[in-house]
Amino acid sequence: MPCPTRFLRWSSPQPDLWRRYQRKDIPPLFGARFSPGNWNAGIVRLDNTLILLTTLKKGGLTAGSHYEDHFLGPDRMQWQSQTQTRRDSQIGRMLSGADDQARVYLFVRNGKLRNGKAAPFLYCGRPVFEGWEGEGPITVTWRLPVSVPEHLRLGLGIAA
């Protein structure tokens, strides 16, 4: 039986830029099925595709899970990898663009909950790698393909 998160084919339209998606609704956009064991992580790899599911305010997460993820401006973001990720790993090469077949998709939400329920993620597009620092975790600077619209900035902690 094939792995449920395996990238099969692009069977649906790409995610809509600046649209909100519940976590369970993201896998079908990439031809995959939702599995909590895989999709509750902050980074999901489907062959040559990386899906980053980023929560900016991580209140209540366990020690070691407090990544320094935040917007640097309306079109730039700082994102930290998981502590086990290394620059020379396959995921590291995908993040940096060294693997020219890789695609990275960025989904962001301000906090884990909204009105007592799981908060949806906002699709921010395919970020462009600008640079990185450190190792385990790696701190990556991304440039967004399109600036965050003004009406969404405050909710994402982007100064006016």
PyRosetta script that sets phi, psi and omega in degrees:
from pyrosetta import init, pose_from_sequence

init()
pose = pose_from_sequence("MPCPTRFLRWSSPQPDLWRRYQRKDIPPLFGARFSPGNWNAGIVRLDNTLILLTTLKKGGLTAGSHYEDHFLGPDRMQWQSQTQTRRDSQIGRMLSGADDQARVYLFVRNGKLRNGKAAPFLYCGRPVFEGWEGEGPITVTWRLPVSVPEHLRLGLGIAA")
pose.set_psi(1, 129.9)
pose.set_omega(1, -178.4)
pose.set_phi(2, -68.0)
pose.set_psi(2, 152.7)
pose.set_omega(2, 177.0)
pose.set_phi(3, -62.9)
pose.set_psi(3, 132.1)
pose.set_omega(3, -175.4)
pose.set_phi(4, -66.9)
pose.set_psi(4, -19.8)
pose.set_omega(4, -179.6)
pose.set_phi(5, -99.7)
pose.set_psi(5, 6.6)
pose.set_omega(5, -178.7)
pose.set_phi(6, -66.3)
pose.set_psi(6, 136.6)
pose.set_omega(6, 178.7)
pose.set_phi(7, -73.0)
pose.set_psi(7, 116.6)
pose.set_omega(7, -177.4)
pose.set_phi(8, -99.5)
pose.set_psi(8, -68.8)
pose.set_omega(8, 177.9)
pose.set_phi(9, -153.1)
pose.set_psi(9, 155.0)
pose.set_omega(9, 175.8)
pose.set_phi(10, -74.6)
pose.set_psi(10, 98.1)
pose.set_omega(10, -171.4)
pose.set_phi(11, -98.7)
pose.set_psi(11, -7.3)
pose.set_omega(11, -177.7)
pose.set_phi(12, -134.0)
pose.set_psi(12, 166.8)
pose.set_omega(12, 175.4)
pose.set_phi(13, -62.5)
pose.set_psi(13, 156.3)
pose.set_omega(13, 176.6)
pose.set_phi(14, -61.2)
pose.set_psi(14, 158.0)
pose.set_omega(14, 175.9)
pose.set_phi(15, -59.0)
pose.set_psi(15, 149.2)
pose.set_omega(15, 178.2)
pose.set_phi(16, -83.2)
pose.set_psi(16, 128.5)
pose.set_omega(16, 179.5)
pose.set_phi(17, -58.5)
pose.set_psi(17, 131.8)
pose.set_omega(17, 178.5)
pose.set_phi(18, 68.9)
pose.set_psi(18, 14.9)
pose.set_omega(18, 173.9)
pose.set_phi(19, -91.9)
pose.set_psi(19, 147.8)
pose.set_omega(19, 178.0)
pose.set_phi(20, -92.8)
pose.set_psi(20, 139.0)
pose.set_omega(20, -179.5)
pose.set_phi(21, -132.2)
pose.set_psi(21, 134.4)
pose.set_omega(21, 169.4)
pose.set_phi(22, -70.1)
pose.set_psi(22, 150.7)
pose.set_omega(22, -177.0)
pose.set_phi(23, -51.7)
pose.set_psi(23, -44.2)
pose.set_omega(23, -177.0)
pose.set_phi(24, -67.0)
pose.set_psi(24, -17.9)
pose.set_omega(24, -179.0)
pose.set_phi(25, -90.8)
pose.set_psi(25, -6.4)
pose.set_omega(25, -178.4)
pose.set_phi(26, -79.4)
pose.set_psi(26, -45.7)
pose.set_omega(26, -177.6)
pose.set_phi(27, -52.9)
pose.set_psi(27, -43.4)
pose.set_omega(27, -179.8)
pose.set_phi(28, -60.2)
pose.set_psi(28, -24.5)
pose.set_omega(28, 177.5)
pose.set_phi(29, -65.1)
pose.set_psi(29, -19.2)
pose.set_omega(29, -177.7)
pose.set_phi(30, -116.5)
pose.set_psi(30, 17.5)
pose.set_omega(30, 178.0)
pose.set_phi(31, 72.8)
pose.set_psi(31, 24.2)
pose.set_omega(31, -178.3)
pose.set_phi(32, -119.4)
pose.set_psi(32, 167.7)
pose.set_omega(32, 176.1)
pose.set_phi(33, -106.9)
pose.set_psi(33, 148.1)
pose.set_omega(33, 178.7)
pose.set_phi(34, -71.4)
pose.set_psi(34, 131.9)
pose.set_omega(34, 173.2)
pose.set_phi(35, -140.2)
pose.set_psi(35, 116.0)
pose.set_omega(35, -176.3)
pose.set_phi(36, -52.7)
pose.set_psi(36, -36.1)
pose.set_omega(36, -179.6)
pose.set_phi(37, -60.3)
pose.set_psi(37, -32.8)
pose.set_omega(37, 179.9)
pose.set_phi(38, -96.2)
pose.set_psi(38, -41.8)
pose.set_omega(38, -171.1)
pose.set_phi(39, -88.2)
pose.set_psi(39, -1.6)
pose.set_omega(39, 174.2)
pose.set_phi(40, -91.2)
pose.set_psi(40, 4.2)
pose.set_omega(40, 175.7)
pose.set_phi(41, -88.4)
pose.set_psi(41, 164.5)
pose.set_omega(41, -179.9)
pose.set_phi(42, -81.9)
pose.set_psi(42, -13.6)
pose.set_omega(42, 178.3)
pose.set_phi(43, -139.7)
pose.set_psi(43, 129.7)
pose.set_omega(43, -179.8)
pose.set_phi(44, -122.9)
pose.set_psi(44, 128.0)
pose.set_omega(44, 178.1)
pose.set_phi(45, -106.9)
pose.set_psi(45, 127.6)
pose.set_omega(45, 174.4)
pose.set_phi(46, -124.5)
pose.set_psi(46, 95.3)
pose.set_omega(46, -175.0)
pose.set_phi(47, 52.4)
pose.set_psi(47, -111.8)
pose.set_omega(47, -176.5)
pose.set_phi(48, -97.8)
pose.set_psi(48, 21.7)
pose.set_omega(48, 179.9)
pose.set_phi(49, -119.7)
pose.set_psi(49, 132.2)
pose.set_omega(49, 172.9)
pose.set_phi(50, -113.4)
pose.set_psi(50, 129.6)
pose.set_omega(50, 176.2)
pose.set_phi(51, -113.0)
pose.set_psi(51, 118.0)
pose.set_omega(51, -179.9)
pose.set_phi(52, -97.8)
pose.set_psi(52, 121.3)
pose.set_omega(52, 179.3)
pose.set_phi(53, -112.8)
pose.set_psi(53, 98.4)
pose.set_omega(53, -168.2)
pose.set_phi(54, -109.1)
pose.set_psi(54, 128.4)
pose.set_omega(54, 173.6)
pose.set_phi(55, -108.0)
pose.set_psi(55, 121.1)
pose.set_omega(55, -175.6)
pose.set_phi(56, -72.9)
pose.set_psi(56, -49.7)
pose.set_omega(56, 179.2)
pose.set_phi(57, -98.5)
pose.set_psi(57, 111.1)
pose.set_omega(57, -171.1)
pose.set_phi(58, -102.5)
pose.set_psi(58, 28.5)
pose.set_omega(58, -179.9)
pose.set_phi(59, -51.0)
pose.set_psi(59, 132.9)
pose.set_omega(59, 176.7)
pose.set_phi(60, 89.0)
pose.set_psi(60, -4.9)
pose.set_omega(60, 177.4)
pose.set_phi(61, -78.4)
pose.set_psi(61, 156.7)
pose.set_omega(61, -177.2)
pose.set_phi(62, -69.3)
pose.set_psi(62, 159.2)
pose.set_omega(62, 177.3)
pose.set_phi(63, -57.0)
pose.set_psi(63, 140.9)
pose.set_omega(63, -178.0)
pose.set_phi(64, 90.5)
pose.set_psi(64, -6.8)
pose.set_omega(64, -179.4)
pose.set_phi(65, -108.3)
pose.set_psi(65, 12.7)
pose.set_omega(65, -176.7)
pose.set_phi(66, -95.8)
pose.set_psi(66, 80.7)
pose.set_omega(66, 179.2)
pose.set_phi(67, -78.6)
pose.set_psi(67, 150.3)
pose.set_omega(67, -178.8)
pose.set_phi(68, -90.6)
pose.set_psi(68, 75.7)
pose.set_omega(68, -179.8)
pose.set_phi(69, -104.4)
pose.set_psi(69, 124.5)
pose.set_omega(69, 176.2)
pose.set_phi(70, -166.2)
pose.set_psi(70, 159.8)
pose.set_omega(70, 177.5)
pose.set_phi(71, -79.9)
pose.set_psi(71, 138.3)
pose.set_omega(71, 175.7)
pose.set_phi(72, -93.9)
pose.set_psi(72, -14.2)
pose.set_omega(72, -179.4)
pose.set_phi(73, 176.3)
pose.set_psi(73, -177.5)
pose.set_omega(73, -176.6)
pose.set_phi(74, -66.8)
pose.set_psi(74, -16.7)
pose.set_omega(74, -179.3)
pose.set_phi(75, -128.0)
pose.set_psi(75, 15.1)
pose.set_omega(75, 179.3)
pose.set_phi(76, -138.4)
pose.set_psi(76, 147.7)
pose.set_omega(76, -178.9)
pose.set_phi(77, -143.3)
pose.set_psi(77, 145.0)
pose.set_omega(77, 170.3)
pose.set_phi(78, -102.9)
pose.set_psi(78, 133.2)
pose.set_omega(78, -177.4)
pose.set_phi(79, -136.9)
pose.set_psi(79, 139.1)
pose.set_omega(79, 177.4)
pose.set_phi(80, -112.5)
pose.set_psi(80, 138.2)
pose.set_omega(80, 177.6)
pose.set_phi(81, -75.2)
pose.set_psi(81, 172.2)
pose.set_omega(81, 171.4)
pose.set_phi(82, -66.9)
pose.set_psi(82, 155.9)
pose.set_omega(82, -173.4)
pose.set_phi(83, -63.3)
pose.set_psi(83, -26.7)
pose.set_omega(83, -178.6)
pose.set_phi(84, -82.9)
pose.set_psi(84, -8.4)
pose.set_omega(84, -177.7)
pose.set_phi(85, -76.2)
pose.set_psi(85, 130.9)
pose.set_omega(85, 178.9)
pose.set_phi(86, -116.1)
pose.set_psi(86, 151.3)
pose.set_omega(86, -179.7)
pose.set_phi(87, -58.7)
pose.set_psi(87, -38.0)
pose.set_omega(87, -176.1)
pose.set_phi(88, -86.2)
pose.set_psi(88, 4.5)
pose.set_omega(88, 177.0)
pose.set_phi(89, -79.3)
pose.set_psi(89, 169.0)
pose.set_omega(89, 177.4)
pose.set_phi(90, -59.9)
pose.set_psi(90, -43.4)
pose.set_omega(90, 179.6)
pose.set_phi(91, -66.4)
pose.set_psi(91, -40.0)
pose.set_omega(91, 176.2)
pose.set_phi(92, -58.0)
pose.set_psi(92, -43.3)
pose.set_omega(92, 178.6)
pose.set_phi(93, -66.2)
pose.set_psi(93, -35.6)
pose.set_omega(93, 178.2)
pose.set_phi(94, -68.1)
pose.set_psi(94, -42.8)
pose.set_omega(94, -179.9)
pose.set_phi(95, -61.5)
pose.set_psi(95, -41.3)
pose.set_omega(95, -174.3)
pose.set_phi(96, -80.8)
pose.set_psi(96, -12.1)
pose.set_omega(96, -176.3)
pose.set_phi(97, 87.7)
pose.set_psi(97, 1.9)
pose.set_omega(97, 178.0)
pose.set_phi(98, -64.4)
pose.set_psi(98, -28.7)
pose.set_omega(98, 173.6)
pose.set_phi(99, -92.6)
pose.set_psi(99, 100.9)
pose.set_omega(99, -173.5)
pose.set_phi(100, -71.8)
pose.set_psi(100, -6.4)
pose.set_omega(100, 175.4)
pose.set_phi(101, -90.8)
pose.set_psi(101, -10.7)
pose.set_omega(101, -174.7)
pose.set_phi(102, -78.4)
pose.set_psi(102, 147.9)
pose.set_omega(102, 174.8)
pose.set_phi(103, -126.2)
pose.set_psi(103, 135.7)
pose.set_omega(103, 178.0)
pose.set_phi(104, -117.7)
pose.set_psi(104, 132.7)
pose.set_omega(104, 179.0)
pose.set_phi(105, -122.3)
pose.set_psi(105, 131.9)
pose.set_omega(105, -174.6)
pose.set_phi(106, -111.7)
pose.set_psi(106, 122.6)
pose.set_omega(106, 173.9)
pose.set_phi(107, -119.4)
pose.set_psi(107, 132.6)
pose.set_omega(107, -175.4)
pose.set_phi(108, -132.8)
pose.set_psi(108, 145.2)
pose.set_omega(108, 170.2)
pose.set_phi(109, -138.4)
pose.set_psi(109, 153.7)
pose.set_omega(109, -177.2)
pose.set_phi(110, -70.6)
pose.set_psi(110, -48.2)
pose.set_omega(110, -179.1)
pose.set_phi(111, -142.4)
pose.set_psi(111, 172.6)
pose.set_omega(111, -177.2)
pose.set_phi(112, -70.0)
pose.set_psi(112, -33.4)
pose.set_omega(112, -174.0)
pose.set_phi(113, -120.6)
pose.set_psi(113, 150.0)
pose.set_omega(113, 172.0)
pose.set_phi(114, -139.4)
pose.set_psi(114, 119.7)
pose.set_omega(114, -178.1)
pose.set_phi(115, 54.5)
pose.set_psi(115, 39.1)
pose.set_omega(115, 176.9)
pose.set_phi(116, 78.8)
pose.set_psi(116, 0.8)
pose.set_omega(116, -179.8)
pose.set_phi(117, -120.2)
pose.set_psi(117, 165.6)
pose.set_omega(117, 178.6)
pose.set_phi(118, -58.2)
pose.set_psi(118, 127.8)
pose.set_omega(118, 179.9)
pose.set_phi(119, -74.9)
pose.set_psi(119, 145.0)
pose.set_omega(119, 176.5)
pose.set_phi(120, -77.3)
pose.set_psi(120, 164.3)
pose.set_omega(120, 176.3)
pose.set_phi(121, -101.4)
pose.set_psi(121, 142.7)
pose.set_omega(121, 178.0)
pose.set_phi(122, -96.2)
pose.set_psi(122, 126.2)
pose.set_omega(122, 179.3)
pose.set_phi(123, -79.6)
pose.set_psi(123, 120.4)
pose.set_omega(123, -175.9)
pose.set_phi(124, -104.4)
pose.set_psi(124, 5.7)
pose.set_omega(124, 177.4)
pose.set_phi(125, 95.7)
pose.set_psi(125, -167.1)
pose.set_omega(125, 179.3)
pose.set_phi(126, -99.8)
pose.set_psi(126, 101.4)
pose.set_omega(126, -175.5)
pose.set_phi(127, -68.3)
pose.set_psi(127, 152.8)
pose.set_omega(127, 178.5)
pose.set_phi(128, -103.6)
pose.set_psi(128, 127.8)
pose.set_omega(128, -179.7)
pose.set_phi(129, -66.4)
pose.set_psi(129, 127.8)
pose.set_omega(129, 175.7)
pose.set_phi(130, -106.3)
pose.set_psi(130, -34.6)
pose.set_omega(130, -179.3)
pose.set_phi(131, 172.3)
pose.set_psi(131, 174.2)
pose.set_omega(131, 179.3)
pose.set_phi(132, -150.7)
pose.set_psi(132, 160.4)
pose.set_omega(132, 178.0)
pose.set_phi(133, -138.4)
pose.set_psi(133, 153.5)
pose.set_omega(133, 172.5)
pose.set_phi(134, 76.9)
pose.set_psi(134, -177.4)
pose.set_omega(134, -177.4)
pose.set_phi(135, -155.2)
pose.set_psi(135, 126.1)
pose.set_omega(135, 176.9)
pose.set_phi(136, 55.6)
pose.set_psi(136, 63.3)
pose.set_omega(136, 11.5)
pose.set_phi(137, -90.8)
pose.set_psi(137, 162.7)
pose.set_omega(137, 173.8)
pose.set_phi(138, -96.8)
pose.set_psi(138, 133.3)
pose.set_omega(138, 176.3)
pose.set_phi(139, -101.7)
pose.set_psi(139, 114.8)
pose.set_omega(139, -175.6)
pose.set_phi(140, -105.4)
pose.set_psi(140, 140.3)
pose.set_omega(140, 170.8)
pose.set_phi(141, -106.2)
pose.set_psi(141, 125.6)
pose.set_omega(141, 180.0)
pose.set_phi(142, -112.1)
pose.set_psi(142, 148.7)
pose.set_omega(142, 166.8)
pose.set_phi(143, -110.5)
pose.set_psi(143, 130.0)
pose.set_omega(143, 179.1)
pose.set_phi(144, -78.7)
pose.set_psi(144, 146.5)
pose.set_omega(144, 179.5)
pose.set_phi(145, -66.0)
pose.set_psi(145, -28.0)
pose.set_omega(145, 179.6)
pose.set_phi(146, -139.8)
pose.set_psi(146, 133.7)
pose.set_omega(146, 179.4)
pose.set_phi(147, -59.9)
pose.set_psi(147, 147.9)
pose.set_omega(147, 176.3)
pose.set_phi(148, -61.3)
pose.set_psi(148, 128.6)
pose.set_omega(148, 178.5)
pose.set_phi(149, -58.3)
pose.set_psi(149, 147.5)
pose.set_omega(149, -175.6)
pose.set_phi(150, -54.2)
pose.set_psi(150, -41.0)
pose.set_omega(150, -176.2)
pose.set_phi(151, -68.5)
pose.set_psi(151, -11.8)
pose.set_omega(151, 179.4)
pose.set_phi(152, -103.8)
pose.set_psi(152, -10.6)
pose.set_omega(152, -171.6)
pose.set_phi(153, -64.2)
pose.set_psi(153, -48.6)
pose.set_omega(153, -177.5)
pose.set_phi(154, -57.8)
pose.set_psi(154, -43.8)
pose.set_omega(154, -179.7)
pose.set_phi(155, -65.0)
pose.set_psi(155, -19.7)
pose.set_omega(155, 178.4)
pose.set_phi(156, -103.1)
pose.set_psi(156, 6.5)
pose.set_omega(156, 177.5)
pose.set_phi(157, 77.2)
pose.set_psi(157, 24.0)
pose.set_omega(157, 179.6)
pose.set_phi(158, -94.3)
pose.set_psi(158, 120.9)
pose.set_omega(158, -178.6)
pose.set_phi(159, -64.0)
pose.set_psi(159, 144.0)
pose.set_omega(159, -178.2)
pose.set_phi(160, -72.6)
pose.dump_pdb("model.pdb")
